[in-house]
Structures are given as C-alpha cells and as structure tokens.
Amino acid sequence: MSKRIVITGASRGIGNETSKRLAELGHQVIAISRSKDLLNQLKDEYPSNIEPLALDITDSSAGETISQYLSDNSVKIDGLIHNAGVLINKPFSEQTRSDWQKQFEVNLMAPALLTKDLHEFFNSGSHIITISSMGGYQGSSKFPGLSVYSATKGGLSILTECIATEFSDKNISCNSLCLGAVQTEMLEQAFPGIEAPVEPEEIAEYISEFILNGHKFYNGQILPVTLGDPG
Ligand SMILES: NC(=O)c1ccc[n+]([C@@H]2O[C@H](COP(=O)([O-])OP(=O)(O)OC[C@H]3O[C@@H](n4cnc5c(N)ncnc54)[C@H](OP(=O)(O)O)[C@@H]3O)[C@@H](O)[C@H]2O)c1
C-alpha cells in the first residue's frame, strides 16, 4: 500500500536519495528543503510521487505551511523523517552564539516544533524518525569540532524517546537513527578528503526500509547505524 511520507532536507545528500528511493517504491513523498530548484529537479524525475515544498524549517511559519498544504489536499501522513541538518566544525571555544543558534534551530528545535504542529495529520500506525549522529550517541567516541553539533543530535535522540512516550496512546511510533559517516556534501565540507564507508544511496535504502517497517519492531529507540566510525 502506498504511504505518504514527509522528509526534510530532500534537496541533497541522504534526504535526496531517500526521497528517490521511496518514490521508486511507489510512495508519495512530501519533499522539503530551502532549494526550490533542486526540489523541482526531484519532482521532474518522479512527477507522480514527489510533492515539493520549498521552505526553511526554522521559519516560525514552517509548520503552518505544511499543515495548510495537507489540509488543502485533504491528505494525512504515515511517516515523517527529520533529516535536515547543519554541522559547523569548529573548536568548542570558537563556536559563537550564532553557531549554537543555527545548529540548535535546524537540528533540534525545528524537528520538535514540526512534530508538534503536524501531530493532528498523522494516521494511526505512523512512524516518525529522527536522523541523529553517532556523535550524539551516549558513550560513543567524541571528536574535536563537533561539540555543538553532537549536543544538538544528543538532544534530538532524547526528544525521540519523549515523543514516543507522548504519542504512544495515538499509535504513533518514534525512533532515532544515529548514523556514522556517509559520503555527502556535509561530510566533505566538514572533513575535506575524508572517505566514508557508506554512500548516500546505501543509507537511503536502509532509512526507506526503516521508515516503512521499523516501527513494527522498535519504538522510542536510539539506534546506532555504524561500522564503528564517527558521524
Ligand atoms: N553525512 C554524514 O556523514 C552524516 C553522519 C551522521 C548524521 N548525518 C545527518 O544526516 C542528515 C543529512 O545529512 P547530509 O550529510 O545528507 O547533509 P547535506 O548533504 O548537507 O544535506 C542537508 C540537507 O538539509 C537541508 N537543510 C539544511 N538547513 C535547512 C533548513 N533550515 N530548512 C530546510 N532544509 C534545510 C539542506 O537543504 P537546503 O540547503 O536546500 O535547505 C539539505 O537538503 C543530517 O541531519 C546529518 O546531521 C549525516
């Protein structure tokens, strides 16, 4: 059965490949990011399955815009993938207030507020997943330069546990995937020259399978998805 899945950060990297994979499997994907042109390219590739929505998830109107879209089209959602993220690689002592704000808003506040704003649109049996990082996984190796990013991802994982508890009476599941390194623009900008063991297409296949079926086996879980490398 075809499902409707909202994904943030669909213009590039992991979110882009996951959107394509879900579209190829015949699902409806509401693809969100700020880059209208890149979303339109995605739509051109999968005209029947991609519904592009260009917006900044940190805008105070983001939740309202998505809700309005769902209301106007009289549709509900079966899945939400909080994938959009920002990483500013800098020593802890050099991270500015603005660096903190940017990473917290994109990586933690926006997923929290969007989940709240969209809660009425979830079908029973829906699955929400947060794309966290091994840097935000308790007890993992920590790396210089990633303190703020990792703190936001740690918060995102704990938020996942809380949402799973709060939404359990609505039959909505929520899980967090803590990824290790994946070869994307984010990784290449933060760590020039690094070679990750995983390609975006590979992790997209895993995330697509997980959003569709993972909630049959997990709820409120923070799951490391890594070969032991940083993320
Ligand atoms: N790559 C890795 O090694 C790795 C490891 C662990 C975890 N992760 C996590 O995986 C997720 C995807 O990462 P990636 O490597 O694919 O990153 P990426 O290539 O840099 O893509 C990031 C995506 O987030 C979107 N985005 C950023 N700010 C946004 C905003 N304010 N509003 C809407 N969309 C926004 C970007 O779209 P626009 O610029 O068009 O808005 C883009 O589509 C992130 O949460 C990241 O932390 C990645």
The ligand as an SDF file (V2000), in Angstrom:
LIG
                    3D

 48 52  0  0  0  0  0  0  0  0999 V2000
   26.8120   12.6760    6.1750 N   0  0  0  0  0  0  0  0  0  0  0  0
   27.1700   12.1510    7.3330 C   0  0  0  0  0  0  0  0  0  0  0  0
   28.2790   11.6360    7.4940 O   0  0  0  0  0  0  0  0  0  0  0  0
   26.1880   12.1270    8.4710 C   0  0  0  0  0  0  0  0  0  0  0  0
   26.5300   11.3910    9.6120 C   0  0  0  0  0  0  0  0  0  0  0  0
   25.6350   11.3710   10.6800 C   0  0  0  0  0  0  0  0  0  0  0  0
   24.4460   12.0530   10.6000 C   0  0  0  0  0  0  0  0  0  0  0  0
   24.1440   12.7700    9.4710 N   0  0  0  0  0  0  0  0  0  0  0  0
   22.8770   13.5030    9.4450 C   0  0  0  0  0  0  0  0  0  0  0  0
   22.1590   13.1200    8.2890 O   0  0  0  0  0  0  0  0  0  0  0  0
   21.3280   14.2170    7.8730 C   0  0  0  0  0  0  0  0  0  0  0  0
   21.5450   14.5050    6.3960 C   0  0  0  0  0  0  0  0  0  0  0  0
   22.8970   14.8650    6.2290 O   0  0  0  0  0  0  0  0  0  0  0  0
   23.6370   15.0000    4.8180 P   0  0  0  0  0  0  0  0  0  0  0  0
   25.0110   14.5260    5.0420 O   0  0  0  0  0  0  0  0  0  0  0  0
   22.7880   14.4280    3.7470 O   0  0  0  0  0  0  0  0  0  0  0  0
   23.6930   16.6000    4.7200 O   0  0  0  0  0  0  0  0  0  0  0  0
   23.7050   17.6140    3.4480 P   0  0  0  0  0  0  0  0  0  0  0  0
   24.1990   16.9160    2.2390 O   0  0  0  0  0  0  0  0  0  0  0  0
   24.4210   18.8290    3.9290 O   0  0  0  0  0  0  0  0  0  0  0  0
   22.1530   17.9620    3.2840 O   0  0  0  0  0  0  0  0  0  0  0  0
   21.4900   18.6750    4.2880 C   0  0  0  0  0  0  0  0  0  0  0  0
   20.0530   18.8910    3.8800 C   0  0  0  0  0  0  0  0  0  0  0  0
   19.4030   19.6480    4.9200 O   0  0  0  0  0  0  0  0  0  0  0  0
   18.6840   20.7240    4.3070 C   0  0  0  0  0  0  0  0  0  0  0  0
   18.5630   21.8620    5.2250 N   0  0  0  0  0  0  0  0  0  0  0  0
   19.5440   22.4560    5.9410 C   0  0  0  0  0  0  0  0  0  0  0  0
   19.0560   23.5130    6.6070 N   0  0  0  0  0  0  0  0  0  0  0  0
   17.7270   23.5730    6.3170 C   0  0  0  0  0  0  0  0  0  0  0  0
   16.6820   24.4610    6.7000 C   0  0  0  0  0  0  0  0  0  0  0  0
   16.8910   25.4860    7.5240 N   0  0  0  0  0  0  0  0  0  0  0  0
   15.4270   24.2320    6.2050 N   0  0  0  0  0  0  0  0  0  0  0  0
   15.2000   23.1980    5.3530 C   0  0  0  0  0  0  0  0  0  0  0  0
   16.1530   22.3260    4.9640 N   0  0  0  0  0  0  0  0  0  0  0  0
   17.4080   22.5260    5.4360 C   0  0  0  0  0  0  0  0  0  0  0  0
   19.5020   21.0550    3.0580 C   0  0  0  0  0  0  0  0  0  0  0  0
   18.6770   21.6520    2.0780 O   0  0  0  0  0  0  0  0  0  0  0  0
   18.7080   23.1930    1.6280 P   0  0  0  0  0  0  0  0  0  0  0  0
   20.1090   23.6980    1.7550 O   0  0  0  0  0  0  0  0  0  0  0  0
   18.1890   23.1190    0.2220 O   0  0  0  0  0  0  0  0  0  0  0  0
   17.7330   23.8660    2.5300 O   0  0  0  0  0  0  0  0  0  0  0  0
   19.9230   19.6720    2.5880 C   0  0  0  0  0  0  0  0  0  0  0  0
   18.9140   19.0960    1.7900 O   0  0  0  0  0  0  0  0  0  0  0  0
   21.6940   15.3890    8.7800 C   0  0  0  0  0  0  0  0  0  0  0  0
   20.7650   15.5160    9.8250 O   0  0  0  0  0  0  0  0  0  0  0  0
   23.0420   14.9870    9.3260 C   0  0  0  0  0  0  0  0  0  0  0  0
   23.3150   15.5900   10.5740 O   0  0  0  0  0  0  0  0  0  0  0  0
   24.9940   12.8160    8.4140 C   0  0  0  0  0  0  0  0  0  0  0  0
  1  2  1  0
  2  3  2  0
  2  4  1  0
  4  5  1  0
  4 48  2  0
  5  6  2  0
  6  7  1  0
  7  8  2  0
  8  9  1  0
  8 48  1  0
  9 10  1  0
  9 46  1  0
 10 11  1  0
 11 12  1  0
 11 44  1  0
 12 13  1  0
 13 14  1  0
 14 15  2  0
 14 16  1  0
 14 17  1  0
 17 18  1  0
 18 19  2  0
 18 20  1  0
 18 21  1  0
 21 22  1  0
 22 23  1  0
 23 24  1  0
 23 42  1  0
 24 25  1  0
 25 26  1  0
 25 36  1  0
 26 27  1  0
 26 35  1  0
 27 28  2  0
 28 29  1  0
 29 30  1  0
 29 35  2  0
 30 31  1  0
 30 32  2  0
 32 33  1  0
 33 34  2  0
 34 35  1  0
 36 37  1  0
 36 42  1  0
 37 38  1  0
 38 39  2  0
 38 40  1  0
 38 41  1  0
 42 43  1  0
 44 45  1  0
 44 46  1  0
 46 47  1  0
M  CHG  2   8   1  16  -1
M  END
$$$$
